[in-house]
Amino acid sequence: MKKSIIKLGLLAALLSFQTACNTSLELDPTSVITNESFWKTEDDARGGLTSLYVKQRSLASLNLFIWGEARSEVMEWGKVSGTLDYDRYYLNTLSSVSAGPSWQAVYSAINDANLILKYVPNISFANEANKNDLLAQAYVSRAFLYFVLVKTWGEVPIRTEPVEGAEPDVIQKARSSQEQVFTLIKDDLEKANALFSSYSFIKSRNYWSKAGVQALKADVYLWTAKRLSGGNADFQTALTACDEVAKADVSLLPNYADLFEYGNKNNNEVIMAIGNKEFEIGNNYFANLYSSRLPNEIDPTTNEIIGQTSGGMVWTVTDLAKNQFKDGDLRKAASVLDMPAPGFYPTLIIKGRGTLISGVRYFTSDFVIYRYADVLLMKAEAKNGLGQDPSTEMNLVRQRAYGAAYEANKFVNGSNVQNDQAILQERLLELMFEGKRWWDLVRFHKAFELVPTLEGRANQKHLEYFPISEQVLSLEPLVEQTNGY
């Protein structure tokens, strides 16, 4: 046991060293820690996979929310606490010197995936299916990470070999076209799908699975259908992928609010969630959605009200977003809490509120990457793209959302444009605060229409992407800034 702990510790040190090579380019080819010392056993392979998941969890603590939602019309800053410079996202005033999180942490995780894909095929496993599942998780993780990159920055460098030394052709890469990046993403998804042995979930829904591959595949092909002229062929692939997800043990929970109960993690609606546990890591981004300045009489044990918060409430929901909920929509009460009281901000976000332990709130709710309602809405989007009626999927989501008020809010098939508008709106209400909205707006080509701070700026198409930071530009001389920034 002691030997295993020491070996995993050395592996972690090696991975950290290689991460430093990838992100700072301060290389030390004479280091005594080398890959020849590792990647020999099944335990080594699992240690490498653990590192890959840890880095994905680190991204989910804040960055995925900033990249995927912060620039939309949903959040605003500074009404309660200081802005911490987060207002640059909602105001869409990013620049190379104020660019937000850089892509370095994403490439660090990609490097872990590349190490696994290089070395694990040569490692003997007691069970070959377990080896294939591990490789599949590395492939789908890499596809997911590149999908985050291409949605956030557009053209990005492609690195499929691990950084292990000072070879400039491995370290220094120019940006590749979006088409090239998506070719890699789609190839990785096919490899992952072929390697997974079944639609069962591995250990829990906090690990990538065959169902997760198909959900990501649907997302990817919807993006290329709408953003890269993939058209009907890509809509059809997305539709088929959504149907494949249904082969797994997934379903809509009857009660929307139950999705976000801390004790109900890994419920049947979840397809892939990045797991968090109290005492393992620090708070995630939801800590910035709460205020510690709440009335003392709030009861922390009830579900209807928030209780002890311990957060900072730098971010607040906009009235524009909150007021999109119609009367009778049960999702509102599970998403925000209106609590007017003298001297207090009246609205709190209650999704992802974590758990209360000895009077201290730990913001360690899982970050859900995909759940079944998301897939149903992607299926509706794909069907509409193909000229088919999306009513079945839309109404499955609305039945749960409205309960007794469903008949008055039933979706009725309309024109392609009307349906697309309704699907985008449904995604706002269903997935609010889950790190989806900005990317949805970009995919639907609606960012300049629906984000107030982007109105009248439609000629500035570069604003659909984040700028590349000055730090990255200085460390990676082959990388050029996005035109317009």
BELUR-V644525 format. One record per pair of residues at least 4 apart in sequence whose C-alpha atoms are under 6 Angstrom apart, sorted by the first residue. I is the first residue (numbers start at 1). J is the second residue. Records with the same first field share a line. If there is no record, write none. Layout:
I: J / J
This chain:
19: 108
20: 24
21: 25 / 26 / 27
23: 104
29: 165
39: 44
40: 123
42: 125
52: 109 / 112
55: 109
57: 274
59: 63 / 64
60: 64
61: 284 / 285
62: 285
64: 68
65: 69 / 435
66: 70
68: 435 / 436 / 438 / 439
69: 435 / 436 / 437 / 438
70: 89
71: 89 / 90
72: 438 / 451
73: 451
74: 317 / 318 / 321
75: 316 / 317 / 318
76: 90 / 315 / 316 / 318
77: 83 / 87 / 314 / 315
78: 82 / 83
81: 314
83: 87
87: 91
88: 92 / 93 / 94
91: 453
94: 98 / 99
95: 99 / 467
96: 467 / 468 / 469 / 470
97: 470
99: 467 / 469
110: 142
111: 162
113: 138
114: 160 / 161 / 162
115: 162
116: 120
132: 195
133: 196
136: 192 / 195 / 196
137: 141 / 208
139: 188 / 192
140: 189 / 192
143: 185 / 188
149: 153
150: 154
152: 465 / 466
153: 465 / 466
155: 175 / 176 / 177 / 178
156: 175 / 176
157: 173 / 174 / 175 / 176
168: 172
174: 478 / 479
175: 479
182: 186
193: 210
196: 210
199: 210 / 248
201: 209
205: 266 / 272
206: 272 / 273 / 274 / 275
208: 212
211: 245
212: 271 / 272
213: 217
214: 241 / 245
218: 238 / 241
221: 225 / 234 / 238
223: 227 / 443
224: 228 / 230
225: 229 / 230 / 231 / 234 / 235
230: 234
232: 236
235: 382
239: 379 / 382
242: 379
250: 268 / 269
251: 268 / 269
252: 269
257: 334
266: 270
269: 371 / 372
270: 371
271: 370 / 371
272: 369 / 370
273: 367 / 368 / 369
274: 366 / 367
275: 366
276: 364 / 366
277: 364
278: 364
283: 363 / 364
284: 363
287: 311 / 363
288: 311 / 312 / 313 / 314 / 315
289: 313 / 315
290: 311 / 312 / 313
291: 311 / 312 / 313
292: 309 / 310 / 311
298: 307
299: 307
300: 307 / 308
309: 361
310: 361
319: 323
328: 402 / 405
329: 401 / 402
330: 401 / 402
331: 401
332: 336
335: 349 / 350 / 351
336: 348 / 349 / 350
337: 347 / 348
338: 346 / 347
339: 346
340: 346
352: 365
353: 363
354: 362 / 363 / 364 / 365
355: 361 / 362
356: 360 / 361
376: 393
380: 390 / 393
383: 388 / 390
384: 388 / 390
391: 395
395: 399 / 411
398: 402
399: 403 / 406
402: 406
406: 410
414: 418 / 419
415: 419
426: 430
427: 431
428: 432
441: 445 / 446 / 447
442: 447
447: 451
448: 454 / 455 / 458
462: 484
468: 481
472: 476
473: 477
